[in-house]
Amino acid sequence: MTTNTRSIGRTVGVAVRSMVIITLVLGPLYCLVITGVGQLIFHGNANGSMVENNHGAVVGSTLIGQSFSDSKGNPLAQYFQPRPSAAGDGYDGAGSSGSNLGPENPELIKSIAQRRQQVATFNRVSRAQVPPDAVTASGSGLDPDISPAYAKIQEDRVARARQLPISTVQQLVQEHTSGRVLGFLGEPTVNVLELNLALDKLD
């Protein structure tokens, strides 16, 4: 009986020590190592890919979209506009979501038609020129990018509002257009926040 008791005690002791060691290694130690590596090698990414303006103030993240509108919610002509957002009241980082409306939903069809007309009028283009991402929200509601096609129909409007040569605006769009991942995955995109900040630096 004494031998069995010692054996059980030894087994329990080994189990407890193993649990403590594994908890320390896979718990705080692992987190500290990964955090340290992230801060050393991918500092910007590890801290949310934050973006600063000309004055060094953080104005957003390259990973989360935001609106460029006045206090009444009207889009500002001097800025490239993002795609619509269904997250909260729009680009709400605490309420990421899509509309969850199916393609045949009458409400969605109506809102798309309204948005297409608004975008066409705002940018002085035909309704046929308005690309899909200009009138539909992303699944997260926080997409920071737009398609090159949506950026293109906004170039003239931004150039007029800022009194810039259209070639200057086109060049900035080209510089802020990212190609497909590995050359074949996904579609080319334009980061709206980075593009608008580049425009502000011209002032």
C-alpha positions, -999 to +999 in steps of 0.1 A: +000+000+000+028+023+009+045+016-025+013+024-043+008+056-024+043+067-032+038+058-069+006+078-070+022+107-053+051+106-077+028+105-107+007+134-094+039+154-088+052+148-123+018+157-137+016+190-117+052+200-126+045+192-163+014+212-163+031+242-147+060+241-172+038+236-202+015+264-190+045+288-186+060+278-220+027+279-240+011+307-221+030+339-212+064+329-225+051+320-260+030+352-261+061+373-251+083+357-277+058+362-305+050+398-294+088+405-293+094+391-327+064+410-341+077+443-326+112+438-339+104+425-374+069+438-382+066+468-359+040+487-379+018+456-386+020+445-350+007+478-338-023+480-361-007+494-393-015+529-381-011+559-404+001+594-395-007+627-412+018+655-421+018+666-384+026+632-370-009+626-356-024+591-361-054+594-384-063+558-390-052+524-401-045+510-435-065+480-425-098+498-416-117+520-439-132+554-429-155+580-444-144+613-459-174+634-454-185+666-437-204+669-404-237+663-422-224+631-438-220+646-473-189+633-492-161+657-496-153+664-532-115+669-526-111+633-513-115+599-529-145+582-514-145+546-500-171+519-508-203+519-487-201+504-452-228+484-433-208+484-401-228+502-374-234+538-387-206+532-412-170+520-407-177+512-370-147+492-359-166+479-329-195+467-351-180+449-381-207+434-403-223+433-437-259+440-447-267+403-448-292+411-476-294+386-504-290+397-541-327+395-547-337+415-516-358+445-527-342+468-501-307+460-514-317+464-550-333+498-542-302+510-522-278+499-550-299+519-576-299+550-553-261+547-547-254+542-584-272+574-592-256+593-564-221+582-573-227+589-610-240+624-602-212+632-577-185+622-601-201+634-633-200+600-650-227+578-665-244+552-644-229+525-665-194+536-655-201+531-618-183+498-607-199+473-582-177+482-552-189+518-554-225+507-545-220+476-524-206+472-489-180+445-481-187+416-458-168+432-429-181+468-436-145+479-429-128+474-463-101+501-466-096+496-504-115+504-536-110+490-571-089+509-596-121+513-616-138+532-588-107+553-582-106+562-619-141+577-621-131+599-591-099+613-605-115+642-625-136+653-595-107+653-571-085+671-596-111+698-600-117+702-563-080+705-555-072+725-587-045+699-596-035+686-630-054+654-638-020+638-645-009+644-610-039+627-595-036+598-619+000+593-609-009+592-572-036+566-579-011+545-598+015+548-570-011+537-544-025+508-564-015+473-551-014+444-575-026+409-570-010+389-542+018+368-556+008+381-590-024+360-593-044+361-561-072+386-556-077+418-575-057+451-577-068+476-550-063+512-540-060+521-503-082+552-499-067+565-467-031+564-480-041+580-513-060+608-496-031+615-473-008+616-503-031+642-518-030+663-486+008+663-487+006+682-520-010+712-503 
